[in-house]
Amino acid sequence: MADSSLTNLRAVFIGGGNMAEAMIKGMVRGGWAADRIRVAEPDPIRRSHLASTYGVDGSDDNRAEAADADMLILAVKPQVMPEVVPPLGEALAEGTLVMSIAAGIPMRRITAWLGREVPLIRVMPNTPALVGKGASAMAVGEGVSEAQTSAAQSILEGLGVVETVEEADLDAVTALSGSGPAYVFYLLEAMLEAADRLGLEPDVARRLALATVEGAACLAAETGLDPAELRAKVTSRGGTTEAAIRVLDDHRVHAAIRDAVVRAATRSRELAGG
Ligand SMILES: NC(=O)c1ccc[n+]([C@@H]2O[C@H](COP(=O)([O-])OP(=O)(O)OC[C@H]3O[C@@H](n4cnc5c(N)ncnc54)[C@H](OP(=O)(O)O)[C@@H]3O)[C@@H](O)[C@H]2O)c1
């Protein structure tokens, strides 16, 4: 990398969609000069949106944009990666860090497409990143310098919480936090259906349910207590919560959620080709 000081790095996004925008928003908020960020994106409407909202310019020329990058962020959908990545291999300057947020694409495949070894970081973000409340895990490949690792870490912190894991653990991360928001939405769907049946106003029910999910997560985070212990604290003998939990246990919901997360990890491995 030409310069290890974060604000002097030139970051180039390949793909200027939702995730790229969330990252750009966090970077600009975190002090990156907009003129150190560029976006290669085919859709002129997206480009002008990013230019007018964040002052970030770009073009539709992936190779030309990539040539100037200290850090190249691959932010296209996984299904277009096989056509988008190979032409970038020759364009990249020596030592450019490549950071991929494409779900399920292993580093070895990216290296093969590029046709040469480059410093690589693979990231699994999740959709709450779009509102700065994401949970991302990053796996750091060989040849990535400490300065590059901390630059990547700092960009991802603009999306929310960041953990560093081995690449082999990204399937588990995908199952836990990548797909995780869907499990919470599933729970919310069921809670709101019940609230409707019980005659609560939909808007009131929605506000109460959302605050409950957020509040429960904050309580667990701030007390550091085990979820089982927190649950025991709100479950008095013979009370309402105990009655509810008994129904969940009768339906084996705990086992179903555990098995669902394990299944998601298996599916993630299958999609990555073993
Ligand atoms: N959204 C999430 O919560 C989430 C979570 C985890 C991981 N990810 C990963 O993040 C990546 C991006 O997801 P996203 O939700 O941001 O997708 P997205 O909004 O569809 O963004 C992808 C962007 O790439 C552009 N693009 C398509 N072909 C291109 C090409 N050949 N060269 C340059 N740009 C091209 C698309 O433009 P057009 O629209 O004009 O095609 C679009 O603007 C995906 O790989 C996904 O797996 C996303």
The ligand as a MOL file (V3000), in Angstrom:
LIG
                    3D

  0  0  0     0  0            999 V3000
M  V30 BEGIN CTAB
M  V30 COUNTS 48 52 0 0 0
M  V30 BEGIN ATOM
M  V30 1 N -27.1670 -6.4520 1.6080 0
M  V30 2 C -26.7030 -7.1870 2.6180 0
M  V30 3 O -27.2230 -7.2280 3.7060 0
M  V30 4 C -25.4820 -8.0060 2.5010 0
M  V30 5 C -25.0990 -8.8010 3.5910 0
M  V30 6 C -23.9400 -9.5410 3.4670 0
M  V30 7 C -23.2150 -9.4830 2.2990 0
M  V30 8 N -23.6340 -8.6980 1.2840 0 CHG=1
M  V30 9 C -22.8640 -8.6800 0.0750 0
M  V30 10 O -22.6330 -7.3720 -0.3500 0
M  V30 11 C -22.5480 -7.3890 -1.7570 0
M  V30 12 C -23.3460 -6.2310 -2.2950 0
M  V30 13 O -24.7110 -6.3750 -1.8860 0
M  V30 14 P -25.7230 -5.1780 -2.0560 0
M  V30 15 O -26.9150 -5.5120 -1.2440 0
M  V30 16 O -25.0150 -3.8790 -1.8230 0 CHG=-1
M  V30 17 O -26.0760 -5.3390 -3.6160 0
M  V30 18 P -26.5930 -4.2550 -4.6430 0
M  V30 19 O -27.3130 -3.1470 -3.9530 0
M  V30 20 O -27.2530 -4.9740 -5.7660 0
M  V30 21 O -25.2260 -3.6280 -5.1760 0
M  V30 22 C -24.4330 -4.1760 -6.1810 0
M  V30 23 C -24.0620 -3.0410 -7.1470 0
M  V30 24 O -23.0970 -3.5250 -8.0660 0
M  V30 25 C -23.4170 -3.0210 -9.3250 0
M  V30 26 N -22.8670 -3.8290 -10.4000 0
M  V30 27 C -23.4480 -4.8400 -11.1030 0
M  V30 28 N -22.6150 -5.2980 -12.0410 0
M  V30 29 C -21.4730 -4.5830 -11.9300 0
M  V30 30 C -20.2450 -4.5890 -12.6350 0
M  V30 31 N -20.0210 -5.4410 -13.6390 0
M  V30 32 N -19.2870 -3.7210 -12.2690 0
M  V30 33 C -19.4920 -2.8500 -11.2600 0
M  V30 34 N -20.6380 -2.7930 -10.5580 0
M  V30 35 C -21.6210 -3.6490 -10.8820 0
M  V30 36 C -24.9190 -3.0230 -9.3360 0
M  V30 37 O -25.3740 -2.1650 -10.3500 0
M  V30 38 P -26.7810 -2.5110 -11.1030 0
M  V30 39 O -27.8280 -2.3780 -10.0530 0
M  V30 40 O -26.8290 -1.4750 -12.1730 0
M  V30 41 O -26.6440 -3.9140 -11.6030 0
M  V30 42 C -25.2630 -2.5390 -7.9460 0
M  V30 43 O -25.3120 -1.1300 -7.8830 0
M  V30 44 C -23.0690 -8.7450 -2.2430 0
M  V30 45 O -21.9910 -9.5140 -2.7160 0
M  V30 46 C -23.6460 -9.3770 -1.0190 0
M  V30 47 O -23.3760 -10.7650 -0.9740 0
M  V30 48 C -24.7490 -7.9560 1.3550 0
M  V30 END ATOM
M  V30 BEGIN BOND
M  V30 1 1 1 2
M  V30 2 2 2 3
M  V30 3 1 2 4
M  V30 4 1 4 5
M  V30 5 2 4 48
M  V30 6 2 5 6
M  V30 7 1 6 7
M  V30 8 2 7 8
M  V30 9 1 8 9
M  V30 10 1 8 48
M  V30 11 1 9 10
M  V30 12 1 9 46
M  V30 13 1 10 11
M  V30 14 1 11 12
M  V30 15 1 11 44
M  V30 16 1 12 13
M  V30 17 1 13 14
M  V30 18 2 14 15
M  V30 19 1 14 16
M  V30 20 1 14 17
M  V30 21 1 17 18
M  V30 22 2 18 19
M  V30 23 1 18 20
M  V30 24 1 18 21
M  V30 25 1 21 22
M  V30 26 1 22 23
M  V30 27 1 23 24
M  V30 28 1 23 42
M  V30 29 1 24 25
M  V30 30 1 25 26
M  V30 31 1 25 36
M  V30 32 1 26 27
M  V30 33 1 26 35
M  V30 34 2 27 28
M  V30 35 1 28 29
M  V30 36 1 29 30
M  V30 37 2 29 35
M  V30 38 1 30 31
M  V30 39 2 30 32
M  V30 40 1 32 33
M  V30 41 2 33 34
M  V30 42 1 34 35
M  V30 43 1 36 37
M  V30 44 1 36 42
M  V30 45 1 37 38
M  V30 46 2 38 39
M  V30 47 1 38 40
M  V30 48 1 38 41
M  V30 49 1 42 43
M  V30 50 1 44 45
M  V30 51 1 44 46
M  V30 52 1 46 47
M  V30 END BOND
M  V30 END CTAB
M  END
